[in-house]
Amino acid sequence: MNPPLPDILPLEPYLREIVWGGRRLQDFGKDLPPDVPIGESFEVSALPEQDSIVRSGPMCGLGLRQVLTRYGEELVGAAITARYGDDFPLLIKLIDAQDDLSIQVHPDDVYARAEGLGRFGKTEAWFVLRSDGSRLALGLQEGADQGTLRQALTEDRAEDVVLYQDVGEDDVVFLKAGTVHALCRGVMVYEVQQSSDLTFRLYDYGRLGLDGQPRELHIDRGLAVTAFDGNIPRPEPAPVPERGGTSLVDAEEFSLVLHGSETNSLQTTDAFAAVTVIAGEGRFAGLDLSLAQTALIPAGRDIEILPAGEDLRFLEARPGC
């Protein structure tokens, strides 16, 4: 018989070594292995062999996939089980771009399922944690179509057709599947996305991977899923959070809310929530969380939040119901 599910599950991330990664996640309290470029910290993940681990309490040492298998609807909520079945719908990361990421695009749900690539495509949102005078690749230049993009990729001049935009700390970006994009050198972000690792690389600067070989490109598939509709995502400064939180993203796939020190409780009636502290520290359902620590709150809970000071800020992500 399983023990009672606690009101909050603190999570230890899966750390991903990647060629464009760096060491700055140490500044956010992550215990990085020595001399390894770490690009991503999977804060909330149920991906096979990449799931986050419960770090304390009665579930300590269990992977999120194991907790999901044992508790199912009690963990995620009836509405989430009705929509997604046994699949966990969210993936949350912290990302350190020490170098430019590949120019890339993600498929939507329809393409992913039709091609046998899984249930989820990849719509995502970023909250910028740090920007060293940096920029993002977001969308395509006006008038670009499939032909001009393919030609630019073939001629190693992808940057001529991609649209670059400046980005600052606390900016928010919402990226629908099909948007050509890339994080650029110096940016660190919190990312919430659908639970998928599907990425089609269009251009990678001739870079070698960790194995010393050129990284694979996926030009045909990438062009097939790229949206040439002229819609360009724009970085938007996050507002000062109101009492009870301020909505940053409210999409079919997920919602994202920014909270400050005036939030003193959180309810998860229909679906679980994931909270990540981005400034200060506080006590959540009796658990102390500090900078860049993440916890999962099961569905059907009403937890108390006690900020340790006025500088507490945290992000709350929930799946679309």
Beta strands, then each sheet from edge to edge (+ up, - down):
strand 1: 9-12
strand 2: 14-22
strand 3: 38-44
strand 4: 53-54
strand 5: 90-96
strand 6: 103-105
strand 7: 124-131
strand 8: 135-140
strand 9: 162-166
strand 10: 171-175
strand 11: 181-183
strand 12: 187-194
strand 13: 200-203
strand 14: 236-237
strand 15: 246-250
strand 16: 254-259
strand 17: 265-268
strand 18: 273-279
strand 19: 282-284
strand 20: 287-289
strand 21: 294-297
strand 22: 301-307
strand 23: 313-319
sheet 1: 4+ 1- 21+ 18- 23+ 16- 15+
sheet 2: 2+ 3- 5+ 12- 7+ 10- 14+
sheet 3: 6+ 13-
sheet 4: 9+ 8- 11+
sheet 5: 17+ 22- 19+ 20-
end
